[in-house]
Amino acid sequence: MDTAEIEKLIVTGLPDAKVRVMSPDNTHFEALILSPAFAGKRPIARHQLVYQCLGSLMGNEIHAMSIRAHTPDEWRELEMSGKA
């Protein structure tokens, strides 16, 4: 599975998102997703939104994915605090 393809799937499901997906082996992935859609949602609900974008690929073509899901405002705060 290609990182660009995963990014495209996430953006299709969350059109206002900024997405960066990285992978050392195209099986295990790390995703940073910034979207206003995450506002007011707990981390598990945010991850579920991402999983919905990827459907049956999760657990199959995508063996594992570490997800960092933040609103743009949360991300700015993390960057300003040096925790991004």
N, C-alpha and C positions, 0 to 999 in steps of 0.2 A: 504494500500500500504506500502510495506516494504522499509526502507531507502536503504538497500543493493541492492534491485531490481532497484531503481531509479538510484543509482550510476552506476550500470551495464549498464543501458540504455544510460546514458549520455556518458560513456566511449565508448560504441559501436558507438555512433554517432560522438564523438570527441576522437578518439583513443589515441591522445597524451596528453589528459587531466589528471590532478590529481583532484579527486572529493571527497568531503566530504558532506554528506547529514545528517541533523539532524531533529528530529521531536519529539515533546512531545506527540503527539496523533495519528501518522500515517495518518493524514489528512492534517495538516498544516506543511509545510516543510521549512527548511532553507538550502540553498546549497552554498558551496564555490567551485568554479570551476576555476582552473588555466590551461590555454591553450595558446600556441603560436598562435592558430587560431584566437584569439581575437585581435591580433595586428592590429592597424590602424582602428579598428571598434569602433563606438560609443556604449554607453551602451545598447541602444534599439536593435541594430544589434546583440550584444552579447547575449542578452536575447532571441532573435528570434532563434539563433543557438541552444540554450538550449531547447527551446520549440519544435523545429523540432525533437530533439532527443526523446522527450517525447510524441509527437503526441497527440492523443485524450485523453490521461490520464489527461492532463491539463484541469482543470475545472470539471473533473469527479472524478476519484479516487484520484487525487491530487487536493484538493480544493483550496489551496493557496501555493505559493512558493516564498520565498524571495531569490533572487539570487545575489550573489557577484561573478562577473566574471572578472578575471584579467589575464594578461599575467604573466608568471613566473617572469619576470623582475619587473613588477609593484608590484607584491606581495613582492619581496625582498625589494624594496624601502619602502613599507608600514611597513614591519616588522622592518626595520632599523630605521624608524621614530617613531616607537611605535604606529602607527595607524592601525595595522593589527587586 
